[in-house]
């Protein structure tokens, strides 16, 4: 590969989907970094009868638990609930709401469905946090069409009856040619990856060895390593603040 540009002059590439990166980009920019946002994945909310029916059953109290694993799922539930322009999700008091992490919990609270259980940001942590089913626990799990089996398999193993429905569909999108070429040449100081699918898409483009690869959690980190990306740096927590900390640490290490 060609020699990369000096680290201080290289921007940070954020690859989150459109509409999901603003807070992270702002935090990185506040640290004096040059940031480019180029999504590698597009998210399309599911609008079919299956999700709409699940929302009706949710409002009617048919589930003991609602398990939510992303902020995008919250958007999909609200859109499919038939509430029109309403901004609140109908969840009965008899249904316990479970969020995978703090970001998802904030999104749920914003639509009037606060979580009573908030895990540490990963599917494995969510399964660990859930107690074994007491009686006929029926879980509604709306999730990505590309979701890992970690949560559904873990909940079934704990004795829950599960209804899993597709909430949204991710698809990879190509980077602009100039961005892809710059990534291969090492013109970015760091690239931030926030899902296994995004990690695999980045690997398909190729990432220069001198570009720091920052991952949001263990599943994304594992996918990045399996795809052969340069040794990734996993954020200490699946939060924007932790991602910023990981980027700063990696850039400092590269500069020294």
Secondary structure, DSSP 8 states (H G I E B T S, - for coil): ------GGG-EEEE---TTSSHHHHHHHHHTT--EEE--SEEEEE--SHHHHHHHHHHHTT--SEEEE--HHHHHHHHHHTT-TT-------TTSEEEESSHHHHHHHHHTT---SEE-SSSHHHHHHHS----SS-EEEEEEETT--SHHHHHHHHTT-EEEEEEEEEEEE----HHHHHHHHHT-EEEEEE-SHHHHHHHHHH---TTSEEEESSHHHHHHHHHTT-S--EE-SSSSHHHHHHHHHHHHHHHH-
